[in-house]
Amino acid sequence: MTRDVTMPQEMGAELLEGFEIAPYRWNLLTDEMTWGCPAGGFLRSTGLAGLCTGKALAALREDGARRREWASQAAEGARNRFIFALPEGGGRTAWIEDQLHRTTIAGVPHVIGLMRRIAAPSRGGLAMPADQGREGRRRLLSHLVDAGPEHERAYLLFGIDNLRDLNRALGPDVTDDVIEEVDLRIASACPPRGVYARVGSAKFALAVIGLGTQELARLAREVMARVGRTEIHSPAGPLAVSVSAGICHIPRGMRLPADPLANAQAAHDEARIGRVEGLRFARLGDGQVNLRDRYMTGARMVMDAIADGRLTIAFQPVVLAERPGSIAFHECLARIIDPAGKPVPAGLFMPAIEHLGLVRQVDREVLRLALRALARNPAHRLSVNLSPQSMNDGEWLSILEEGVARCPDAGDRLILEITESSAMLDPARTLGFMNRVRRLGCALALDDFGAGYTSFKHFRDFRFDAVKIDGSFINGIAGNEDNKILLRTLVSIARHFSMFTVAEFVEQEEDAAYLRAMGVNCLQGYLYGAPSFHPEWLEETVETALRA
């Protein structure tokens, strides 16, 4: 089925009704709508058959205002797709796809459209023949090419976080339901001068015209909030899902990159492991065509470092808010040393770790190094970051158990940091993991608190020992009233559950003073120290686990 939506002249009424397809013509000058098929099937059961104006249709649909706005602003030849649901009696709901083509007939602006019944997202099987894969990518690229360099252009790519672990934990059927619901939520956010397509099995993209970087960031955040604001209901129960975004923005007058999707993909890969926000812009310029090559270079760097034993850790201090000279603990951060003995900037290799599925290997080595440092420095506490993959990794757990067996108090001085999205991926399994490591003495911290969508029920059940408040709320908080309100809420929640609080990304003294006044327990950021390979307290240089 193509996306060319025209008013069929020879198609029989019985065929249209049998396939529940309803073509229509919408005169944008008079607002009159004319159906090109009998008033049967879902048109009758939902009440659509009695509508004869665009205004009346807009009043019936939740997305009606956005659809009218798109039609009024869309350029000649533009296409869009909306999906909506209407009650049809007997407690049933009809899911309907609405395809629109902006055109001109006899000098009058029109929309030629086609509505058809589709399967409910919760049952799977949503058909998107022209919006998925190669055809979708072609439509997006054509939209950007047709706009020309006189306009700002952008390619926004969204991907579901931790999809692989969701599939492993809950199976492909539930994962398909999640993908389809995310598809619907992102499609519903497409702006008037934009085109939406599902460009891969679980990749979703928008091509938009005329938006600057701030507007694009606002649009991306709106999409991310629309996906994650409410849980997705599935046969396995309600699921909290989040997406990350990569944006390739082409300023006015700049030539379109050869592959804007590749640029957006590279930015998305960085966004997925971002510590502040799952949103990144592609870096365009002289090297714009080499983004993918640079990414693969980082991938080889990671593999070589693991093979050669050049993976190490840096220690960043977390200080007591009331006594900044006193260290509460240090966070262990994965780092790579190049063959010449120099540290490699984290931005050059961190995206490759997750992209290549190397997270488990890296987490194991970081844990080995942290346990070694704890054994040789008995007066200090350390924290390590834990990926969702490692919560299901028997080898990682064996390393922890063996390390605690060698140094019994190491578990009591180790904090495991788990992100909100990881914890909510499979709450039952997360709780089982937490109980197991707690028996070894480990404390547990909820990382990036506030960035995800943990329900109060799960928050109560997990009983984390600490929460690390997401840095996006912290940086510049002294002058941000909105973030102050959010911080007060987060601190109040943590205090209610007897959890100590850590503020991340503290870089300014005025921010630290405000956080201290608000009762935050600990502070972490460059104001109190950058990650260091050789802190004064360390008995010996921690080089690599493989050389130990």
Secondary structure, 3 states (H helix, E strand, C coil): CCCCCCCCCCCCHHHHHHCCEEEEEEECCCCEEEECCCCCHHHHHHCHHHCCEHHHHHHHCCCHHHHHHHHHHCCCCCEEEEEEEEECCCCCEEEEEEEEEEEEECCEEEEEEEEEEECCHHHCCCCCCCCEHHHHHHHHHHHHHHHCCCCCEEEEEEEECCHHHHHHHHCHHHHHHHHHHHHHHHHCCCCCCEEEEEEECCEEEEEEECCCHHHHHHHHHHHHHHHHCCCEEECCEEECCCEEEEEEEECCCCCCCCCHHHHHHHHHHHHHCCCCCCEEECCCCCCHHHHHHHHHHHHHHHHHHHHHCCEEEEEEEEEECCCCCCEEEEEEEEEEECCCCCEECHHHCHHHHHHCCCHHHHHHHHHHHHHHHHHHCCCCCEEEEECHHHHCCHHHHHHHHHHHHHCCCCHHHEEEEEEHHHHHHCHHHHHHHHHHHHCCCCEEEEEEECCCCCCHHHHHHHCCCEEEECHHHCCCHHHCHHHHHHHHHHHHHHHHCCCEEEECCCCCHHHHHHHHHCCCCEEECCCCCCCECCCCCCCCCCCCCCCC
